[in-house]
Amino acid sequence: MCFDILTPVIALKLRIRDLREDHDLTQKAIADYLMCDQSLYSKYERGERPLPLEAAVKLADYYKVTLDYLVGRENK
């Protein structure tokens, strides 16, 4: 049961990092887009802080993916 809860968190931190790197963007550039500090965004990517829903929606729109993709519920 705990594994089911952790899976979306693990998927989210990996996906937001991979999407950023695939687009050749820095953490600072994405942090600026989200209007937060680079250090806070880094914590989102490492899974040390939960990514707020509003930020997840902004990232999904930015990368043109679904929220389901960000949390690992779909792979396309």
MARBA-3410 file (N, C-alpha, C, O; in Angstrom, 1 decimal):
76
0.8,-1.2,0.0,0.0,0.0,0.0,0.9,1.3,0.0,0.6,2.2,-0.7 ~ 1.9,1.3,0.8,2.8,2.5,0.8,3.4,2.7,-0.6,3.7,3.8,-1.0 ~ 3.8,1.6,-1.2,4.4,1.7,-2.6,3.5,2.4,-3.5,3.9,3.2,-4.3 ~ 2.2,2.2,-3.5,1.2,2.9,-4.3,1.2,4.4,-4.1,1.0,5.2,-5.0 ~ 1.4,4.8,-2.8,1.5,6.2,-2.5,2.7,6.8,-3.0,2.7,8.0,-3.4
3.9,6.1,-2.9,5.1,6.7,-3.3,5.4,6.8,-4.8,6.1,7.6,-5.3 ~ 4.8,5.9,-5.5,5.0,5.8,-6.9,4.8,7.1,-7.7,5.6,7.5,-8.4 ~ 3.6,7.8,-7.4,3.4,9.1,-8.1,4.5,10.1,-7.8,4.9,10.9,-8.6 ~ 4.9,10.1,-6.5,6.0,11.1,-6.1,7.3,10.8,-6.8,8.0,11.7,-7.3 ~ 7.7,9.5,-6.9,8.9,9.2,-7.6,8.8,9.5,-9.0,9.7,10.1,-9.6
7.7,9.2,-9.6,7.5,9.5,-11.1,7.5,11.0,-11.3,8.1,11.4,-12.3 ~ 6.9,11.7,-10.4,6.8,13.2,-10.6,8.2,13.8,-10.6,8.6,14.6,-11.5 ~ 9.0,13.4,-9.6,10.4,14.0,-9.5,11.2,13.6,-10.7,12.0,14.4,-11.2 ~ 11.1,12.4,-11.2,11.9,12.0,-12.3,11.4,12.6,-13.6,12.2,13.1,-14.4 ~ 10.1,12.7,-13.8,9.6,13.3,-15.0,9.9,14.8,-15.1,10.2,15.3,-16.2
9.7,15.6,-14.0,10.0,17.0,-14.2,11.5,17.2,-14.4,11.8,18.2,-15.2 ~ 12.3,16.4,-13.9,13.8,16.6,-14.2,14.0,16.2,-15.6,14.7,16.9,-16.3 ~ 13.5,15.0,-16.0,13.8,14.6,-17.4,13.2,15.5,-18.4,13.8,15.8,-19.5 ~ 12.0,16.1,-18.2,11.4,17.0,-19.1,12.3,18.3,-19.2,12.5,18.8,-20.3 ~ 12.7,18.8,-18.1,13.6,20.0,-18.1,14.9,19.7,-18.9,15.3,20.5,-19.7
15.5,18.6,-18.6,16.8,18.2,-19.3,16.5,18.0,-20.8,17.3,18.4,-21.6 ~ 15.4,17.3,-21.1,15.1,17.1,-22.5,14.9,18.4,-23.3,15.1,18.4,-24.5 ~ 14.5,19.4,-22.6,14.3,20.7,-23.3,15.5,21.7,-23.1,15.4,22.9,-23.4 ~ 16.6,21.1,-22.6,17.9,21.9,-22.4,17.6,23.1,-21.5,18.1,24.2,-21.9 ~ 16.9,23.0,-20.5,16.6,24.1,-19.6,17.3,23.9,-18.3,17.6,22.8,-17.8
17.6,25.0,-17.6,18.2,25.0,-16.3,17.1,25.0,-15.2,16.0,25.4,-15.5 ~ 17.5,24.6,-14.0,16.6,24.7,-12.9,16.2,26.1,-12.7,15.0,26.4,-12.4 ~ 17.1,27.0,-12.9,16.8,28.5,-12.7,15.8,28.9,-13.7,14.9,29.7,-13.3 ~ 15.8,28.5,-14.9,14.9,28.9,-15.9,13.5,28.4,-15.5,12.5,29.2,-15.7 ~ 13.3,27.2,-15.1,12.0,26.7,-14.7,11.6,27.4,-13.4,10.4,27.7,-13.3
12.5,27.6,-12.5,12.1,28.3,-11.2,11.6,29.7,-11.6,10.6,30.1,-10.9 ~ 12.2,30.4,-12.5,11.8,31.7,-12.9,10.3,31.6,-13.5,9.5,32.4,-13.2 ~ 10.1,30.6,-14.3,8.8,30.4,-14.9,7.7,30.1,-13.8,6.6,30.6,-13.9 ~ 8.1,29.4,-12.8,7.2,29.1,-11.7,7.1,30.2,-10.6,6.3,30.1,-9.7 ~ 8.0,31.2,-10.8,8.2,32.3,-9.9,8.5,31.8,-8.5,7.9,32.1,-7.5
9.6,31.0,-8.4,10.1,30.5,-7.1,11.6,30.5,-7.2,12.2,30.7,-8.3 ~ 12.2,30.2,-6.1,13.7,30.2,-6.0,14.2,28.9,-6.7,13.5,27.9,-6.7 ~ 15.4,28.9,-7.3,16.0,27.7,-7.8,16.2,26.7,-6.8,16.0,25.5,-7.1 ~ 16.5,27.0,-5.6,16.7,26.0,-4.5,15.4,25.3,-4.2,15.4,24.1,-3.9 ~ 14.3,26.0,-4.2,13.0,25.4,-4.0,12.7,24.4,-5.1,12.2,23.3,-4.9
12.9,24.9,-6.4,12.6,24.0,-7.5,13.5,22.7,-7.4,13.0,21.6,-7.8 ~ 14.7,22.9,-7.0,15.6,21.8,-6.9,15.1,20.7,-5.9,15.2,19.5,-6.1 ~ 14.5,21.2,-4.8,13.8,20.3,-3.9,12.6,19.6,-4.4,12.4,18.4,-4.1 ~ 11.9,20.2,-5.4,10.8,19.5,-6.0,11.4,18.4,-6.9,10.8,17.3,-6.8 ~ 12.5,18.6,-7.6,13.0,17.6,-8.4,13.6,16.5,-7.6,13.6,15.3,-8.1
14.1,16.8,-6.4,14.7,15.7,-5.6,13.6,15.0,-4.7,13.9,14.1,-4.0 ~ 12.4,15.5,-4.8,11.3,14.9,-4.0,11.4,15.3,-2.5,10.8,14.6,-1.7 ~ 12.1,16.4,-2.2,12.2,16.8,-0.8,11.1,17.7,-0.4,10.8,17.8,0.8 ~ 10.4,18.3,-1.3,9.3,19.1,-1.1,8.2,18.7,-2.1,8.5,18.4,-3.2 ~ 6.9,18.7,-1.6,5.8,18.4,-2.6,5.6,19.5,-3.6,5.7,20.7,-3.2
5.4,19.1,-4.8,5.2,20.1,-5.9,3.7,20.6,-5.7,2.8,19.7,-5.8 ~ 3.4,21.8,-5.5,2.1,22.3,-5.4,1.3,22.0,-6.7,1.9,22.0,-7.8 ~ 0.0,21.8,-6.6,-0.8,21.5,-7.7,-0.8,22.6,-8.8,-0.7,22.3,-10.0 ~ -0.8,23.8,-8.3,-0.7,24.9,-9.3,0.6,24.9,-10.1,0.5,25.1,-11.3 ~ 1.7,24.5,-9.5,3.0,24.5,-10.2,2.9,23.3,-11.1,3.5,23.3,-12.2
2.4,22.1,-10.7,2.3,21.0,-11.6,1.5,21.3,-12.8,1.8,20.9,-13.9 ~ 0.4,22.0,-12.6,-0.5,22.4,-13.8,0.3,23.3,-14.7,0.3,23.1,-16.0 ~ 1.1,24.2,-14.2,1.9,25.1,-15.0,2.9,24.4,-15.8,3.2,24.6,-17.0 ~ 3.6,23.4,-15.1,4.6,22.6,-15.8,4.0,21.7,-16.9,4.5,21.6,-18.0 ~ 2.8,21.1,-16.6,2.2,20.3,-17.6,1.8,21.1,-18.8,2.0,20.7,-19.9
1.3,22.3,-18.6,1.0,23.2,-19.7,2.2,23.6,-20.5,2.3,23.6,-21.7 ~ 3.3,23.9,-19.8,4.5,24.4,-20.4,5.1,23.3,-21.3,5.5,23.6,-22.4 ~ 5.2,22.1,-20.8,5.7,21.0,-21.5,4.7,20.3,-22.4,5.1,19.3,-23.2 ~ 3.5,20.7,-22.4,2.4,20.1,-23.2,2.2,18.6,-22.9,2.2,17.8,-23.9 ~ 2.2,18.3,-21.6,1.9,17.0,-21.2,0.7,17.0,-20.2,0.3,18.1,-19.8
0.2,15.9,-19.9,-0.9,15.8,-18.9,-0.4,15.7,-17.5,0.8,15.3,-17.3 ~ -1.2,16.0,-16.5,-0.9,15.7,-15.2,-0.7,14.2,-14.9,0.2,13.8,-14.1 ~ -1.5,13.4,-15.6,-1.3,12.0,-15.5,0.1,11.5,-15.9,0.6,10.6,-15.3 ~ 0.6,12.2,-16.9,1.9,11.8,-17.4,2.9,12.2,-16.3,3.8,11.5,-16.0 ~ 2.8,13.4,-15.7,3.7,13.9,-14.7,3.8,12.9,-13.5,4.9,12.7,-12.9
2.7,12.4,-13.1,2.7,11.5,-11.9,2.8,10.0,-12.3,2.6,9.2,-11.4 ~ 3.0,9.7,-13.5,3.3,8.3,-13.9,2.1,7.5,-14.2,2.2,6.2,-14.3 ~ 0.9,8.1,-14.4,-0.3,7.3,-14.6,-0.4,7.0,-16.1,-1.2,6.1,-16.5 ~ 0.3,7.7,-17.0,0.3,7.4,-18.4,1.7,7.7,-18.9,2.5,8.4,-18.3 ~ 2.1,7.1,-20.0,3.5,7.2,-20.5,3.6,7.9,-21.9,4.6,7.9,-22.5
2.5,8.5,-22.3,2.6,9.2,-23.6,2.6,10.7,-23.5,2.7,11.4,-24.4
END
